[in-house]
Amino acid sequence: MWNESDGERRREKRHPICIDVRVIAPKNSFPALATNVSGGGLEISTPTGINPQTKLMIFLQLEEEFVFHGTVIWALGDFVNKKWIYRAGIRTDTIVFKNRQANTAAEKAEIVNKILPQIKDREAGKNALKRMLA
């Protein structure tokens, strides 16, 4: 049984987010929603299930495009409002942007910390638009 004295299993803090991404899998591509991010990975919600160990590219368009190359570590399905919603945990192997790459844990954490304000700004803009249209 795990308890708090055993320590946190994640090395980095996860940041809750809610932003549209595009997922490229080996045989298809589809839109998804990134629901949290850290230098070590992301969690996404998708319209289709993804098997663990699947290699993915996740495209996040902000002021520039960031591509998270990673591997599905876990996958779950939830039946919500009469439809299936799938969630997957992705371990980030590399983040590519502007012809550069972040490969080490420190580099990936630095990139995530730099893009968080852009993500939060985009989320705030979407919420303001929803209020205006309501």
C-alpha positions in Angstrom: 0.0 0.0 0.0 1.3 3.4 -1.0 1.4 6.2 1.7 2.7 9.7 1.7 5.9 8.8 3.5 6.9 6.7 0.5 7.2 10.0 -1.5 5.4 11.3 -4.5 5.8 9.1 -7.6 6.0 12.0 -10.0 9.2 14.0 -10.1 7.5 17.2 -11.3 4.4 19.2 -10.4 1.5 18.7 -12.8 -0.2 21.9 -13.9 -3.9 21.7 -14.7 -4.7 23.1 -18.1 -7.6 22.9 -20.6 -6.3 23.4 -24.2 -7.0 21.9 -27.6 -4.2 19.9 -29.1 -3.8 17.7 -32.2 -2.6 14.1 -31.8 -0.8 12.2 -34.5 -0.8 8.4 -33.8 0.8 5.8 -36.1 -2.4 5.1 -38.0 -4.5 8.2 -37.5 -4.8 11.7 -36.2 -7.5 13.4 -34.1 -8.2 16.4 -31.9 -7.8 16.1 -28.2 -7.9 18.2 -25.0 -4.7 18.5 -22.9 -5.9 18.5 -19.2 -2.5 18.7 -17.4 1.1 19.1 -18.2 4.5 18.9 -16.6 8.0 18.5 -17.9 7.6 14.8 -17.7 4.3 14.4 -19.6 0.8 15.3 -20.2 -2.7 14.0 -19.8 -5.1 14.2 -22.7 -8.8 13.5 -23.2 -9.6 12.0 -26.6 -12.6 10.8 -28.6 -10.9 7.5 -29.3 -9.0 5.1 -27.1 -5.2 4.8 -27.4 -3.3 1.7 -26.3 -0.4 2.0 -23.8 3.0 2.0 -25.4 1.7 3.8 -28.5 4.2 6.5 -29.7 2.4 9.9 -30.3 3.1 13.4 -31.4 1.0 16.0 -29.7 0.8 19.4 -31.4 0.2 22.5 -29.2 -0.2 25.8 -31.1 0.6 28.8 -29.0 2.6 31.9 -30.1 4.6 29.2 -31.9 4.1 25.5 -32.3 5.3 23.0 -29.7 5.4 19.3 -30.6 5.5 16.8 -27.7 6.9 13.5 -28.8 5.9 10.8 -26.2 4.6 7.4 -25.3 1.3 6.4 -23.8 1.9 5.1 -20.3 -1.7 4.6 -19.2 -5.2 4.8 -20.8 -8.7 4.8 -19.3 -12.2 5.0 -20.6 -15.1 6.7 -18.8 -18.8 6.6 -19.8 -20.0 10.2 -19.3 -23.3 11.6 -20.5 -24.1 8.5 -22.5 -20.8 8.5 -24.4 -17.3 7.2 -24.0 -14.5 9.7 -23.1 -10.9 8.4 -23.2 -8.0 9.7 -21.1 -4.3 8.9 -21.6 -1.2 9.7 -19.7 1.7 10.5 -22.0 5.4 10.4 -21.0 7.2 13.2 -22.9 10.4 12.0 -24.5 11.2 15.3 -26.4 9.6 18.7 -27.0 10.4 20.2 -30.4 10.0 23.9 -31.2 11.6 26.4 -33.5 14.1 23.8 -34.9 15.2 23.1 -31.3 14.6 20.2 -29.0 14.2 19.8 -25.2 15.4 16.3 -24.3 16.5 16.3 -20.7 14.2 16.6 -17.7 15.5 20.0 -16.9 15.1 21.3 -20.5 11.5 19.9 -20.7 10.6 21.4 -17.4 12.0 24.8 -18.5 9.9 24.8 -21.7 6.7 23.9 -19.8 7.3 26.7 -17.3 7.8 29.1 -20.2 4.7 28.1 -22.1 2.3 27.9 -19.1 1.5 31.7 -19.2 0.6 31.4 -22.9 -1.7 28.4 -22.1 -3.3 30.3 -19.2 -3.9 33.4 -21.5 -5.5 31.2 -24.2 -7.7 29.5 -21.6 -8.8 32.9 -20.2 -9.6 34.1 -23.8 -11.8 31.1 -24.5 -13.7 31.6 -21.2 -14.3 35.2 -22.0 -15.6 34.3 -25.5 -17.9 31.7 -24.0 -19.3 34.3 -21.6 -19.9 36.8 -24.4 -21.7 34.1 -26.5 -23.8 32.8 -23.6 
